[in-house]
Amino acid sequence: MQQHLVEICQNMDVTVVFITHDLDKAIYLPDRILVLKRNPGEIQSLIDVPQSRPRLPEHLKSNAFYTLNHDLAVLTHSHG
């Protein structure tokens, strides 16, 4: 499903807001990640995804992916 969404975004000039708790999808799909605080509507962090498009499934195995996944896990489990 995520590859299908990537293809749609490549073929159409649209902005997509994707909400997920899945860190892998949160890194693979967007150009930017907005992490919210526990308090709804408050922004904790805005992160640019460093990997260029088109992203390929192999990117899920890269060091950059693992590092960003770890950083997001720390952010989302903090009490900020």
C-alpha positions as CSV (number, residue, x, y, z in Angstrom):
1,M,0.0,0.0,0.0
2,Q,2.8,2.4,0.8
3,Q,4.4,1.9,-2.6
4,H,1.1,2.7,-4.2
5,L,0.9,5.9,-2.2
6,V,4.5,6.8,-3.3
7,E,3.5,6.3,-6.9
8,I,0.4,8.5,-6.6
9,C,2.5,11.3,-5.1
10,Q,5.1,11.0,-7.9
11,N,2.4,11.2,-10.6
12,M,0.3,13.9,-9.2
13,D,1.2,17.4,-7.9
14,V,-0.5,17.0,-4.5
15,T,0.2,17.4,-0.8
16,V,-0.6,14.5,1.4
17,V,-1.0,14.6,5.1
18,F,-0.4,11.1,6.4
19,I,-1.0,10.3,10.1
20,T,0.6,7.2,11.5
21,H,2.1,5.7,14.6
22,D,4.2,3.3,12.4
23,L,7.8,4.8,12.4
24,D,8.8,2.9,9.3
25,K,6.0,4.4,7.3
26,A,6.6,7.8,9.0
27,I,10.1,7.8,7.5
28,Y,9.5,6.0,4.2
29,L,6.6,8.1,2.9
30,P,7.1,11.8,3.7
31,D,9.6,14.5,2.9
32,R,9.0,16.0,6.4
33,I,7.9,14.5,9.7
34,L,5.9,16.4,12.2
35,V,6.1,15.0,15.7
36,L,3.3,16.1,18.0
37,K,3.5,16.4,21.8
38,R,1.1,14.4,24.0
39,N,-1.0,17.6,24.3
40,P,-3.0,17.5,21.0
41,G,-2.1,20.1,18.5
42,E,1.3,21.0,20.0
43,I,4.4,20.5,17.8
44,Q,7.3,18.8,19.4
45,S,9.6,18.6,16.4
46,L,9.8,19.0,12.6
47,I,12.2,16.7,10.9
48,D,13.3,16.7,7.2
49,V,13.8,13.2,5.8
50,P,17.3,13.2,4.3
51,Q,16.8,10.5,1.6
52,S,15.9,11.8,-1.8
53,R,13.0,10.6,-3.9
54,P,12.1,8.3,-5.3
55,R,12.6,6.1,-2.2
56,L,13.0,2.5,-2.7
57,P,12.3,-0.4,-0.3
58,E,16.1,-0.8,0.0
59,H,16.1,2.5,1.8
60,L,14.4,0.8,4.8
61,K,17.7,-1.1,5.3
62,S,20.1,2.0,5.2
63,N,22.0,3.4,8.1
64,A,20.2,6.8,7.7
65,F,16.8,5.0,8.0
66,Y,17.9,3.2,11.2
67,T,19.3,6.4,12.7
68,L,16.1,8.4,12.0
69,N,14.0,5.5,13.2
70,H,15.9,5.6,16.5
71,D,15.7,9.3,16.8
72,L,11.9,9.2,16.2
73,A,11.5,6.5,18.8
74,V,13.2,8.6,21.4
75,L,11.1,11.6,20.5
76,T,7.8,9.8,20.5
77,H,8.6,8.1,23.8
78,S,9.7,11.2,25.6
79,H,7.4,13.2,27.8
80,G,7.7,16.4,25.7
